[in-house]
Amino acid sequence: MTTREQTDRAVLLKATDYRDADRIITVLTEERGRLSLIARNARRSQKRFGGALVACTLMSIQYSRGRGDLHRLRAASPTRYFPKLLGQLDRVMLTGRVLELVRLLAPQDEPQPRLFAETLAFFEEMGDTEELESVALRFQIRALTLAGMSPNLQACVSCGARPQEGRAAMFGPVKGGIVCRACGGGRHLLSGSTREALLAAKQGARAPFSEKGREQASVALAAFASAQLGTELSPMRTRT
């Protein structure tokens, strides 16, 4: 290994075919955050990459840094698979939405060890649960919180008025949180129990969501994330 080559643990966020045989991948690494890498001849030879460049795989990568944002992937080997995530359409869909969110939230070439750990924890939990939407929702608000984009669920973002404990509140995605009626209200209604579950999830707790709460939270959070990130994101739902 030359002095310019580095190793790290990584998970694949996105892969795009490039030219005749190459592939450009986006990964979340443990030590360097989000990186873009070009894997030369990845579509022709499996020797250097050993089946690692697939979704829902923890891999060890060896790469050399480029002068810009695109680095060269030298080798990759799988260290852990999460096959249960690929065995059911609903799991595949929600996991894909989570990985897209991670790709959008993680800054380029900036360490994100907590987000990396949360992503691996999501893989583990998502593979061993039937509460798919709840797990995806908890990860979504946790990831937004770690990225400094946490919605305000405790007080009106305009005047600071707090809703009564256990009472429903209106949520404004563009304004970034709940908005009281006196300040114009918001597009979405969150019940008291839904707000409490989301607030607990922000702290890393496995808070339960009712079926109605999952619907409320998934639509509101998708609208919030879309507004904050400037791109349309789908709700963490398995059905419309």
N, C-alpha and C positions, 0 to 999 in steps of 0.2 A: 504494500500500500504506500502510495506516495504521500508526501506531507499535505497535499491539497485534498486528499480523499478523506471522507468522514463516514462514520457509521451512526445509525440511529434506529429507533423503533418507529414504525409508521403504520397508519391505516390508509387505505385508498379512499379518496373522496370522489374522484372523477377520472375517466380515461378517455382519450380521443385519439383515433387513428391519424397518423401523419405520414404523408408521402406513401411510398410503396410498402414499407415494412416497419416503420417506426411507430412509436406510440408516445404521446405526451400525457403524463399523469399528474394529477394534483393529489398530494398526500398531506395528512396531518401527522407531524412527527412529535416525538416526546420532548426533544430538546430545542428544536428550531421552529416549531409552529408549522404553518402552512408553507409548503414548498411546491414548486412546479419543476418537473424533471422530464427529460427526454430519454426514452429507453430505445436505444438503437437496435434495429432488427428484432424487436420484441415479438412481432407477429410471424417471424420465420424460425427463430430459435428459442427453445425453452430452457436451454442449458443454464444461462446466467440468472434467469428469473424463476425457474423452478415452480411455476404455477402460483407464484405469490401475488401476481398482479390481477387479483380478482376481488370482488366485493366481500366485505365481512371477513377479512383476514388480517391478523396481526403479523407483520413481517419485519425482518431485519434488513435494512437497506445499506448499501455502500454507494456513495456518490461523490462526485467532484464538483465543487462549486464553480459556477460560471461568472462572467463579469456582470451580467445583468440578473434578471429574475429567473431565467431558465437554466437549470443545472443538469448535469449528466449523470444518469443512473448507471452505475457500473455493475451492480449485482443486487439481487433481492432473493430472500429465502423465507418461506412461511414459518412462523414459530407457533401460531395457534389459529385454528379454524373455528368458525362459529356456524356450522352447517345448518343448525335449526332455523337461522334467519333466512335461509334460502329455500326452505321446504314448504312454505305457504305463501300464497299470493299477498294476503293482507300484511304479513310480516315484511315481505320484500318491498311492498309499496311504502309502508311507514318508515322502514329503515332507509329507503332511498330519500325520503323527504327530510329525515334527520341529517343524513350526510350532506345534502344540499345546503341545509341551514348551517352546518358546521363550516362548510366551504365558504359561505358568505360571511360568517362571523369572524373566523380566524384571520388575523392580519398576516400579511406575507412576511416570512422570515423573522417572526417574533415569537419567542417561547410562550407556549400555552399549556403548561403541564397539567393544570387543573382541568381544562377542557379535554385534554387527551385522556386523562384518567376517567372523566365522566363519560366519554365516548365508549371506552372499553367496558365500563360498568353498565352502560345502556345495552351493549351487545349481549352481555351476560344475562341481564334481567329480561330483555326482549325475547331471548331464546327459551326462557323457562316460565313464561306467563301466558295466560289467556286474556289478560287485561291490556291488550295491545295499545289501545288508544290512550289509556291512562298513563302508561309507561312513556309513550311518545310525548304526551303533553307535559309530564313532569320534566322530561329532559329538555323540552323546548324552552320552558320558562327558566330552568336552571342555566341553560346555555346563554340565553339572553342576559341573565343576571351577571354571569361571569364576564360577558362582553361589555358590561356597563350600559346595557340597553333595557334594563328592567322597567316594566310598566309600573306606574304608581297605582296601587290598588287600595291604599289606605285613606287617602284624602283627595279632595277635588284638586286637580292640577292648576285650576285658575284661581280659586279663592282659599283653598286649604281646609274647607269644611269637611268634617269626617262624617260618613254615614253612621247611623245607629248600628250597634253590634247586631249581627245576624240579619240585617236588612239588605235588600237588593240595591244595586247601584248601576248607573248608566256608565258605559265605557266608551271613550273616544279614541280610536286608534291613532289618528293623526296628532291629537293633542298629547298622547302618551300616557293616558290613564283614565281614571274615573272622573266624570264631570257632573257636578250637581245640576239640578234643574234650574236653579237661579242663574247659572253660568251657561245655560243653553243645552245641557244634557249631552248624551253621546248616542251613537248609532246602535250600540249593543247593550243588552241587559245582562248583568251578572247577578245571580242570586247570592244571598249571604253565604251559603254553604260553598258555592263555587269560588267566591273570593277567598274564603278561608282555606280551601284546598290549594288554591294557587299560591297564596302567601306562604303556606307550609312548604310547598314544593320549591319555592325560591330559596328556602333554607336547607334544601336537600332531604326533606322528610317525604316519606311515601304516603302522601295524603290520598284518601279515597275520593273518587268522583262518582256522582250519580250519573245515570244515563243522560239526563237533561243537562247536568253540569258539564259532562264531556262535550256535548253539542255546543253549549254556550261558550265554554273556554276555547274549544278548537277554532271556532269562527272568529272570536274576538282576538285571539293571539295571532292567527294567520293574518288578519287585517292589520294588526299592530306591527308585526314583523315586516310585512310588505311595505308599510308606510315608512318604517325606519330604515329599511335597507334599499328602498327604491326599486324593488322588483316584485313581481307577483308570486306569492307563495300559496300553496294549497293547504287547507286545514289538515290537522292530524286526525283524519277520519278515514274509516275503511269503507264508508258509503256516503253518498250525497243525500 
